[in-house]
Amino acid sequence: MSGSAWTGVAVAAVTAGYALFSRRLATTAVSGPMVFTGFGVAIGPIGLDLLDLEHDAGPVLSLVEVALALVLLTDAMSVRRGDLRVGGFLPGRLLGIGLPLTIGAGWLLAWPLLPGLTVWELALVGAILAPTDAALGKIAVSSPRVPSLVRSGLNVESGLNDGMTLPFFVLFLAALPGTMASEEGVAGVFWRALVLSSALGLAVGWGGGWLLRWSSERGWVSGVWRQVFVLAVAAGSYTLAVVVDGSGFIAAWVAGFAFGVSLRRSATADAPAAEEDTADLAERLGELLAALSFLVFGAVLLGPALELLDWRILTYAVLSLTVVRMLPVALSLAGSGLALPTVAFIGWFGPRGLASVVFGLLVVEEHVPGVQLLGRVVAVTVALSILVHGMSAVVLAQRYGDWHEKAAARRPNLREGVPQEGDPGHSSTAR
């Protein structure tokens, strides 16, 4: 039996095994990303050597790109304007102030700790490790003991910051000499990746939502094919942008927003939009592909990085998950009226996950001069995040919930305890 066949058998076995114990593991400190990443290391070059980037680059990149495109579209699709106004401030502050500060802090901190990288490679490190992934600390952002304002704020931030980081990532990559993007120049990349891709995503998403709503109002589309239609919108927006040498990720993200708004625009009591379950299939498929992406991450990025681990990389990874994340969050929430435990809780739960993995693999594929060091930094930071955020989610959610319960009893007007419009804790942007 060939190596690729054994790889397929092994992947099927771990996927089935995790599925059988998934509900039980959901209440423990062992998360899905931990399981799949650990198994990936086992089948990678430092283990069974069944999967490596040198021989499997095509399938690996296709898998993670499809996973991120689906996640970007479904996350954006589920966001409503009300979610962006939670408490009047939280998502706006985290995304508008905290995210740029996080990219800048990651860039500057990499300067003394990662010698040998150019200024734009250092900038890429900051951008790649800025997006958060709520799935890595899912219990912390879904526990009913955590105030709805905090839950929804973290969910919305995680659902949108990967898409908002994309323009920085694309432009920093274009500024690097020797990459395919640099051949067209920053201005050309700005036009194709940001402007044209956004326009195509807007057209496909809005048009798709209108067509699906039109068909639904006439009773022409079945429930199953309604969900399949979402996959077609994701594929159409992504591939159309790729055809014109734009960014498929940006197109998919914009398409998700436009599709969701268009689908809900004319919902009536007689012709409900029924968008609640429209994205179910795409979300489930995205979750599966994301899990497999962590397996790939463990094999092709983390395993090789562990063989060349040094103190500089480990130090940067620790600081990336603490100072680089928590200080910008604290600055962005200054004057918000939130208590220190809340600011610390929000600052800590900024796990690095799927978006960082995909961005890291894309840079590795570009063969930029500092790619080996950059890849190791991304791998170690994401791996450390998978471990510490996964293990701390249950305990810290319980402790923060205990604090909030006592604080709300003492202070009826506690900012975190004020009921939010529509209790947006229902938001489904957490993956």
Backbone hydrogen bonds, N-H to C=O, Kabsch-Sander energy under -0.5 kcal/mol:
donor,donor_aa,acceptor,acceptor_aa,energy
6,W,2,S,-2.0
7,T,3,G,-2.2
8,G,4,S,-2.1
9,V,5,A,-2.2
10,A,6,W,-2.5
11,V,7,T,-2.7
12,A,8,G,-2.4
13,A,9,V,-2.2
14,V,10,A,-2.3
15,T,11,V,-2.2
16,A,12,A,-2.5
17,G,13,A,-2.6
18,Y,14,V,-2.5
19,A,15,T,-2.1
20,L,16,A,-2.0
21,F,17,G,-1.1
22,S,18,Y,-0.6
22,S,19,A,-0.8
25,L,21,F,-2.7
26,A,22,S,-1.5
27,T,24,R,-1.1
28,T,25,L,-1.9
31,S,29,A,-0.8
35,V,31,S,-1.9
36,F,32,G,-2.6
37,T,33,P,-2.4
38,G,34,M,-2.6
39,F,35,V,-2.2
40,G,36,F,-2.1
41,V,37,T,-2.2
42,A,38,G,-1.6
43,I,39,F,-1.6
44,G,40,G,-0.8
44,G,41,V,-0.6
47,G,44,G,-1.8
48,L,42,A,-2.8
49,D,44,G,-2.9
50,L,43,I,-2.6
51,L,43,I,-1.4
56,D,52,D,-2.0
57,A,53,L,-0.7
60,V,56,D,-2.2
61,L,57,A,-2.7
62,S,58,G,-2.3
63,L,59,P,-2.3
64,V,60,V,-2.1
65,E,61,L,-2.3
66,V,62,S,-2.3
67,A,63,L,-2.2
68,L,64,V,-2.3
69,A,65,E,-2.5
70,L,66,V,-2.3
71,V,67,A,-2.2
72,L,68,L,-3.0
73,L,69,A,-2.2
74,T,70,L,-2.7
75,D,71,V,-2.5
76,A,72,L,-2.2
77,M,73,L,-2.5
78,S,74,T,-1.6
79,V,75,D,-0.7
79,V,76,A,-0.8
83,D,80,R,-0.8
84,L,80,R,-1.0
85,R,82,G,-1.2
86,V,83,D,-1.1
88,G,85,R,-2.3
89,F,86,V,-1.4
90,L,86,V,-1.1
93,R,89,F,-2.7
94,L,90,L,-2.5
95,L,91,P,-2.6
96,G,92,G,-2.7
97,I,93,R,-1.8
98,G,93,R,-2.5
99,L,94,L,-1.3
101,L,97,I,-1.7
102,T,98,G,-2.2
103,I,99,L,-2.3
104,G,100,P,-2.5
105,A,101,L,-2.8
106,G,102,T,-2.5
107,W,103,I,-2.0
108,L,104,G,-2.6
109,L,105,A,-2.6
110,A,106,G,-1.3
111,W,107,W,-0.7
111,W,108,L,-0.8
113,L,109,L,-1.0
114,L,110,A,-2.4
117,L,114,L,-1.3
122,L,118,T,-2.4
123,A,119,V,-1.7
124,L,120,W,-1.9
125,V,121,E,-1.8
126,G,122,L,-1.8
127,A,123,A,-2.2
128,I,124,L,-3.2
129,L,125,V,-1.8
130,A,127,A,-1.2
133,D,351,P,-2.0
136,L,133,D,-1.7
137,G,134,A,-1.3
138,K,135,A,-1.0
140,A,137,G,-0.8
141,V,137,G,-1.2
142,S,139,I,-1.0
143,S,139,I,-1.7
146,V,143,S,-1.5
151,R,147,P,-2.5
152,S,148,S,-2.7
153,G,149,L,-2.0
154,L,150,V,-2.4
155,N,151,R,-2.2
156,V,152,S,-3.0
157,E,153,G,-2.3
158,S,154,L,-2.5
159,G,155,N,-2.3
160,L,156,V,-1.5
161,N,157,E,-2.8
162,D,158,S,-0.6
164,M,160,L,-2.2
165,T,161,N,-1.5
166,L,162,D,-0.9
169,F,165,T,-2.4
170,V,166,L,-2.9
171,L,167,P,-2.3
172,F,168,F,-2.7
173,L,169,F,-2.3
174,A,170,V,-1.9
175,A,171,L,-1.4
176,L,173,L,-1.0
179,T,176,L,-1.3
183,E,179,T,-0.9
183,E,180,M,-0.6
184,E,180,M,-0.5
184,E,181,A,-1.0
185,G,181,A,-0.7
188,G,184,E,-0.6
189,V,185,G,-2.4
190,F,186,V,-2.7
191,W,187,A,-2.1
192,R,188,G,-2.7
193,A,189,V,-2.7
194,L,189,V,-0.8
194,L,190,F,-1.1
195,V,190,F,-1.9
196,L,191,W,-3.3
197,S,192,R,-1.4
198,S,194,L,-1.1
199,A,195,V,-2.2
200,L,196,L,-2.5
201,G,197,S,-2.6
202,L,198,S,-2.5
203,A,199,A,-2.3
204,V,200,L,-2.8
205,G,201,G,-2.7
206,W,202,L,-2.5
207,G,203,A,-2.3
208,G,204,V,-2.6
209,G,205,G,-2.4
210,W,206,W,-2.3
211,L,207,G,-2.5
212,L,208,G,-2.4
213,R,209,G,-2.3
214,W,210,W,-2.6
215,S,211,L,-2.4
216,S,212,L,-2.4
217,E,213,R,-2.4
218,R,214,W,-0.7
219,G,216,S,-1.3
220,W,215,S,-2.4
226,R,222,S,-1.7
227,Q,223,G,-1.3
228,V,224,V,-1.8
229,F,225,W,-2.0
230,V,226,R,-0.7
230,V,227,Q,-0.6
231,L,227,Q,-0.9
232,A,228,V,-1.6
233,V,229,F,-2.0
234,A,230,V,-2.4
235,A,231,L,-2.7
236,G,232,A,-2.9
237,S,233,V,-2.5
238,Y,234,A,-2.1
239,T,235,A,-2.6
240,L,236,G,-2.0
241,A,237,S,-1.5
242,V,238,Y,-1.8
243,V,239,T,-2.3
244,V,240,L,-1.1
245,D,242,V,-1.9
246,G,241,A,-3.3
248,G,246,G,-0.7
251,A,247,S,-2.0
252,A,248,G,-2.4
253,W,249,F,-2.4
254,V,250,I,-2.6
255,A,251,A,-2.5
256,G,252,A,-1.9
257,F,253,W,-1.5
258,A,254,V,-2.5
259,F,255,A,-3.0
260,G,256,G,-2.2
261,V,257,F,-2.4
262,S,258,A,-2.7
263,L,259,F,-2.4
264,R,260,G,-1.6
265,R,261,V,-1.1
267,A,264,R,-1.3
268,T,271,A,-1.2
277,D,274,A,-0.8
278,T,275,E,-0.5
279,A,275,E,-0.7
280,D,277,D,-1.1
283,E,279,A,-2.8
284,R,280,D,-2.7
285,L,281,L,-2.6
286,G,282,A,-2.5
287,E,283,E,-2.3
288,L,284,R,-2.2
289,L,285,L,-2.6
290,A,286,G,-2.3
291,A,287,E,-2.2
292,L,288,L,-2.2
293,S,289,L,-1.8
294,F,290,A,-1.6
295,L,291,A,-1.3
296,V,292,L,-2.3
297,F,293,S,-2.7
298,G,294,F,-2.3
299,A,295,L,-1.8
300,V,296,V,-3.0
301,L,297,F,-1.9
302,L,297,F,-2.5
303,G,298,G,-2.0
305,A,301,L,-1.6
306,L,302,L,-2.3
307,E,303,G,-0.9
308,L,304,P,-0.6
308,L,305,A,-1.0
309,L,306,L,-0.9
314,L,310,D,-2.1
315,T,311,W,-2.6
316,Y,312,R,-2.4
317,A,313,I,-2.4
318,V,314,L,-2.3
319,L,315,T,-2.5
320,S,316,Y,-2.6
321,L,317,A,-1.6
322,T,318,V,-0.8
324,V,319,L,-2.7
326,M,322,T,-3.8
327,L,323,V,-1.8
329,V,325,R,-1.6
330,A,326,M,-2.4
331,L,327,L,-2.5
332,S,328,P,-2.6
333,L,329,V,-1.6
334,A,331,L,-1.0
336,S,333,L,-2.1
342,T,339,A,-0.5
343,V,339,A,-2.2
344,A,340,L,-2.7
345,F,341,P,-2.2
346,I,342,T,-2.7
347,G,343,V,-2.4
348,W,344,A,-2.4
349,F,345,F,-2.1
350,G,348,W,-2.3
357,V,353,G,-2.1
358,V,354,L,-2.7
359,F,355,A,-2.8
360,G,356,S,-2.4
361,L,357,V,-2.3
362,L,358,V,-2.3
363,V,359,F,-2.0
364,V,360,G,-2.3
365,E,361,L,-2.3
366,E,362,L,-1.2
367,H,363,V,-0.7
367,H,364,V,-1.1
368,V,363,V,-0.9
371,V,368,V,-2.0
374,L,370,G,-2.6
375,G,371,V,-2.9
376,R,372,Q,-1.9
377,V,373,L,-2.2
378,V,374,L,-2.3
379,A,375,G,-2.5
380,V,376,R,-2.5
381,T,377,V,-2.3
382,V,378,V,-2.5
383,A,379,A,-2.4
384,L,380,V,-2.5
385,S,381,T,-2.1
386,I,382,V,-2.7
387,L,383,A,-1.9
388,V,384,L,-2.9
389,H,385,S,-2.1
390,G,385,S,-0.7
390,G,386,I,-0.9
391,M,387,L,-2.2
392,S,388,V,-1.7
393,A,389,H,-1.1
396,L,392,S,-2.7
397,A,393,A,-1.9
398,Q,394,V,-1.9
399,R,395,V,-2.4
400,Y,396,L,-2.8
401,G,397,A,-2.2
402,D,398,Q,-2.3
403,W,399,R,-2.4
404,H,400,Y,-2.8
405,E,401,G,-2.3
406,K,402,D,-2.0
407,A,403,W,-2.9
408,A,404,H,-2.8
409,A,405,E,-1.3
410,R,406,K,-1.6
411,R,407,A,-2.6
414,L,411,R,-2.0
417,G,414,L,-1.2
418,V,414,L,-0.7
418,V,415,R,-0.9
423,D,420,Q,-2.5
426,H,423,D,-1.2
427,S,424,P,-2.2
